Amino acid sequence: MVKLIIDSPACASKQFVEENNITVVHLSSMLDGVTRQEGFEEDWLEFFEAVKTSSDFPKTSLPSPEQFLEAFATANDGDDILVITISKSLSGTFNAANVAREMYAHPEKVFVVDSNQCCQSELLLVEECVELIKQGLTGKEVYEKALEIATKTRIEFVPTTMEYLRRGGRISLLSATFASVLNIKPILSFKNGVLTCAKKCLGIGKALNEMVKNIPTNLKKIYVCYIHESEVLQHLIDKVNAALKTNIMEAKKIGPVVGSHIGIGAVGLATLENYS
């Protein structure tokens, strides 16, 4: 059997992890001297409401190797252990999991996957691995397949304000002011562990249209996602439904660890392409 362990930035629901016997290692966010475990969706409201009124900028805290060792202990004797983490380009969580692997009594049974993704694009990888585990694959087999699947995932965001990116040091004050005055909305693309600006658009409407145009033609699965609250969310859902002839009814929320850096109000699309 394979025991699956993930981190909280994957934004998996409590119901999903319970139904699939997944153990979650939680990251934390610190704001105004208060540290909050990321937890599950029902735990995020207080944090984001605090962000809206705070002059402080959130800092994130990665889990210790000891927390991963505690998670390893939830596996049954003889189980392989598969760990999936947020991209190592965004967090030291992957490294912490590998340190724990070296500390574990049977490191040869532990396989650590750098998803090269975050939030719902990481979740897409997790969901595929759940299905592979159900098919009876070994930990090594799922690990090798996960590395392939990770290259087929991507998430794109359109932030509604540049303020969070500025406060987080991602862009300068001058760039943020310039973009705000001209109403420029960037499409931020995260794939293979690299964040890029896919395109800059004049106005939120054009940015949403462009993001929908970017949806892969060989699409297997897609999630519309957003950070805390968004005035343009339904517009994006409608555009995706019209383009793909689907009937998406609701979007998935992004948690504090990633959400506080992109900014409240941002919307995005997480996609998984077909793979062999």
FIDO-118535 format. One line per 8 residues: for each residue x, y, z of C-alpha. Coordinates in Angstrom, 3 decimals, decimal comma. Layout:
<nodes>
X/Y/Z  ... .
</nodes>
This chain:
<nodes>
0,000/0,000/0,000  0,996/3,616/-0,474  0,440/6,249/2,201  -0,044/9,714/0,690  1,168/12,828/2,511  0,646/16,336/1,143  1,121/19,888/2,389  -1,585/22,445/3,053 .
-0,819/24,744/0,072  -2,395/22,066/-2,143  -5,721/23,404/-0,828  -7,285/19,948/-0,559  -10,619/19,852/1,235  -10,987/18,161/4,605  -13,523/15,758/3,091  -11,150/14,778/0,270 .
-8,221/13,976/2,567  -10,414/12,023/4,971  -12,001/9,965/2,183  -8,586/9,083/0,733  -6,620/8,549/3,955  -4,291/11,468/3,210  -2,211/13,105/5,919  -1,707/16,857/5,584 .
1,351/18,708/6,888  0,292/22,307/7,496  2,278/25,455/6,834  1,613/28,601/8,869  1,141/32,302/8,196  2,199/35,085/10,548  0,466/38,473/10,576  0,570/41,240/13,195 .
2,363/38,950/15,614  -0,254/36,201/15,302  0,678/32,810/13,846  -2,109/30,825/12,217  -1,877/27,295/10,878  -3,112/27,239/7,302  -5,565/24,454/8,037  -8,479/23,817/5,682 .
-10,853/26,166/3,847  -13,066/26,683/6,875  -10,038/28,113/8,731  -9,070/30,792/6,182  -11,732/33,487/6,668  -10,233/35,066/9,804  -6,785/35,326/8,220  -7,906/37,023/5,014 .
-10,167/39,435/6,875  -7,158/40,385/9,014  -5,051/40,920/5,881  -7,616/43,407/4,526  -7,171/45,759/7,486  -3,509/45,194/8,361  -0,543/47,386/7,424  1,695/44,355/7,993 .
2,557/41,860/5,268  2,116/38,140/6,025  5,118/35,888/6,418  4,914/32,141/5,912  6,507/29,431/8,011  7,407/26,051/6,539  6,963/22,799/8,484  9,873/21,205/10,296 .
11,326/17,797/9,422  9,866/16,590/12,727  6,372/17,426/11,474  6,972/15,260/8,445  8,272/12,453/10,658  5,027/12,640/12,614  3,162/12,351/9,318  5,274/9,346/8,294 .
4,178/7,661/11,515  0,581/7,575/10,234  1,608/4,990/7,631  1,093/1,299/8,343  4,091/-0,989/8,711  5,393/-1,925/5,276  3,648/0,935/3,474  5,431/3,003/0,882 .
5,135/6,725/1,634  4,568/9,276/-1,112  5,001/12,957/-0,206  3,857/15,762/-2,519  4,893/19,332/-1,727  4,512/22,863/-3,029  7,215/23,849/-5,517  10,658/24,148/-3,946 .
11,050/27,442/-5,825  8,382/28,892/-3,513  9,071/27,143/-0,212  11,591/25,036/1,680  8,897/22,433/2,381  10,322/19,994/-0,178  13,734/20,187/1,497  12,199/19,673/4,952 .
10,446/16,532/3,712  13,723/15,185/2,325  15,526/15,847/5,604  12,768/13,888/7,354  13,206/11,092/4,818  16,885/10,783/5,766  15,916/10,694/9,456  13,283/8,001/8,899 .
14,032/4,391/9,806  13,272/3,208/6,259  14,182/6,033/3,845  13,987/3,647/0,900  10,208/3,503/1,470  9,753/7,296/1,209  9,359/9,112/-2,135  9,243/12,924/-2,110 .
7,753/14,732/-5,118  8,385/18,394/-5,864  5,079/19,273/-7,520  6,676/22,331/-9,157  3,236/23,816/-8,562  1,058/25,485/-5,946  -2,542/25,472/-4,727  -5,020/23,982/-7,247 .
-2,366/22,981/-9,796  -0,688/21,004/-7,011  -4,108/19,597/-6,105  -4,566/18,342/-9,669  -1,356/16,324/-9,279  -2,485/15,002/-5,898  -5,807/13,849/-7,335  -4,093/11,977/-10,158 .
-1,794/10,251/-7,669  -4,794/9,185/-5,583  -6,195/7,411/-8,627  -2,848/5,723/-9,342  -2,655/4,496/-5,745  -6,155/3,060/-6,061  -4,943/1,135/-9,117  -2,413/-0,650/-6,917 .
0,816/0,974/-8,111  3,810/0,934/-5,771  5,237/4,073/-4,218  8,093/4,147/-6,715  5,720/3,671/-9,655  3,437/6,494/-8,491  6,472/8,700/-7,826  7,816/8,214/-11,351 .
4,406/8,905/-12,873  3,958/11,966/-10,660  7,119/13,528/-12,056  5,631/13,256/-15,547  2,202/14,560/-14,529  3,773/17,559/-12,785  5,052/18,809/-16,146  1,491/18,800/-17,483 .
0,078/21,126/-14,827  -0,067/24,909/-14,733  -1,816/27,701/-12,895  -2,411/31,237/-14,137  -3,605/34,221/-12,100  -4,989/37,642/-12,843  -4,527/39,842/-9,760  -7,045/42,642/-9,380 .
-4,483/44,839/-7,614  -0,692/45,118/-7,674  -0,533/46,063/-3,992  0,083/42,560/-2,626  2,800/41,839/-5,172  4,438/45,153/-4,288  4,277/44,549/-0,545  5,683/41,079/-1,031 .
8,643/42,458/-2,962  7,649/40,877/-6,291  7,429/44,241/-8,062  8,599/47,776/-7,281  6,460/50,647/-6,024  6,998/52,432/-9,329  5,834/49,429/-11,369  2,791/48,933/-9,143 .
1,807/52,598/-9,415  2,372/52,609/-13,168  0,200/49,511/-13,629  -2,520/50,906/-11,380  -2,720/54,259/-13,166  -2,877/52,615/-16,600  -5,203/49,805/-15,431  -2,735/47,168/-16,614 .
-3,563/43,620/-15,495  -0,831/40,985/-15,854  -1,458/37,293/-16,376  0,912/35,497/-14,024  1,752/31,956/-15,120  3,330/29,341/-12,840  4,620/26,183/-14,527  7,552/23,864/-13,823 .
8,441/25,901/-10,757  8,838/29,180/-12,652  6,649/32,274/-12,300  6,403/34,417/-15,422  4,255/37,235/-16,703  2,533/35,589/-19,655  0,987/38,828/-20,863  -0,009/42,324/-19,782 .
-3,517/43,400/-20,671  -5,356/46,708/-20,549  -8,243/46,091/-18,172  -9,529/43,077/-16,274  -11,954/42,019/-19,007  -9,227/41,625/-21,617  -7,041/39,799/-19,095  -9,793/37,268/-18,354 .
-10,413/36,738/-22,072  -6,719/36,174/-22,685  -6,398/33,728/-19,797  -9,292/31,677/-21,185  -7,619/31,678/-24,616  -4,523/30,221/-22,925  -6,357/27,071/-21,800  -4,512/24,052/-23,286 .
-6,256/22,374/-26,215  -5,411/18,907/-24,854  -7,077/19,659/-21,536  -7,886/16,844/-19,123  -9,072/18,848/-16,112  -9,519/22,471/-15,075  -10,286/24,362/-11,886  -11,409/27,961/-11,627 .
-9,964/29,377/-8,419  -9,892/32,628/-6,473  -8,486/34,289/-3,388  -10,986/34,985/-0,582  -13,471/37,083/-2,563  -13,668/38,429/-6,089  -15,996/40,700/-8,015  -14,924/39,172/-11,339 .
-15,113/35,494/-10,385  -18,507/34,816/-11,969  -17,365/36,536/-15,172  -14,434/34,108/-15,384  -16,650/31,087/-14,682  -19,049/32,196/-17,428  -16,205/32,675/-19,904  -14,741/29,227/-19,153 .
-18,147/27,560/-19,471  -18,766/29,274/-22,796  -15,340/28,399/-24,189  -15,302/24,757/-23,080  -19,039/24,006/-23,232  -18,896/22,981/-19,570  -21,116/23,692/-16,575  -18,752/24,738/-13,800 .
-20,936/25,988/-10,956  -18,398/27,111/-8,375  -14,721/27,865/-7,965  -12,110/26,637/-5,515  -10,583/28,867/-2,864  -6,847/29,405/-2,526  -5,355/29,321/0,962  -3,338/31,907/2,917 .
0,193/30,695/2,119  -0,122/31,423/-1,598  -3,129/33,749/-1,530  -1,578/36,458/0,606  1,228/36,943/-1,919  -0,971/37,135/-5,040  -3,665/39,163/-3,324  -7,296/39,102/-2,298 .
-9,586/39,312/-5,308  -7,294/37,507/-7,729  -8,776/34,800/-9,954  -7,056/31,967/-11,743  -7,210/28,805/-13,802  -5,415/25,602/-12,844  -5,118/23,132/-15,702  -3,970/19,584/-16,297 .
-3,121/18,426/-19,796  -3,630/14,878/-21,010  -0,649/12,586/-20,470  0,341/9,086/-21,510 .
</nodes>
